[in-house]
Amino acid sequence: DQRGIALQKLQNYTNEEIAAESDCVPRTIERKLQLIRKAWSELIETD
């Protein structure tokens, strides 16, 4: 869940820690973080 990942990053979790809790590999977290950043950038640009 992207919201959960974003919240964990804001709480200074590492990608490895988030991946372990999400039962996936760190690369999956990196990819989801890229999608989150892209979505946030698009929101900022439209405001």
MODELLER restraints for C-alpha pairs under 7 A, 6 or more apart:
rsr = mdl.restraints
at = mdl.atoms
rsr.add(forms.Gaussian(group=physical.xy_distance, feature=features.Distance(at['CA:2:A'], at['CA:32:A']), mean=6.72, stdev=0.5))
rsr.add(forms.Gaussian(group=physical.xy_distance, feature=features.Distance(at['CA:2:A'], at['CA:36:A']), mean=6.89, stdev=0.5))
rsr.add(forms.Gaussian(group=physical.xy_distance, feature=features.Distance(at['CA:5:A'], at['CA:18:A']), mean=6.94, stdev=0.5))
rsr.add(forms.Gaussian(group=physical.xy_distance, feature=features.Distance(at['CA:15:A'], at['CA:26:A']), mean=5.54, stdev=0.5))
rsr.add(forms.Gaussian(group=physical.xy_distance, feature=features.Distance(at['CA:15:A'], at['CA:29:A']), mean=6.12, stdev=0.5))
rsr.add(forms.Gaussian(group=physical.xy_distance, feature=features.Distance(at['CA:15:A'], at['CA:30:A']), mean=6.97, stdev=0.5))
rsr.add(forms.Gaussian(group=physical.xy_distance, feature=features.Distance(at['CA:16:A'], at['CA:26:A']), mean=5.24, stdev=0.5))
rsr.add(forms.Gaussian(group=physical.xy_distance, feature=features.Distance(at['CA:19:A'], at['CA:25:A']), mean=5.40, stdev=0.5))
rsr.add(forms.Gaussian(group=physical.xy_distance, feature=features.Distance(at['CA:19:A'], at['CA:26:A']), mean=5.16, stdev=0.5))
rsr.add(forms.Gaussian(group=physical.xy_distance, feature=features.Distance(at['CA:19:A'], at['CA:29:A']), mean=6.24, stdev=0.5))
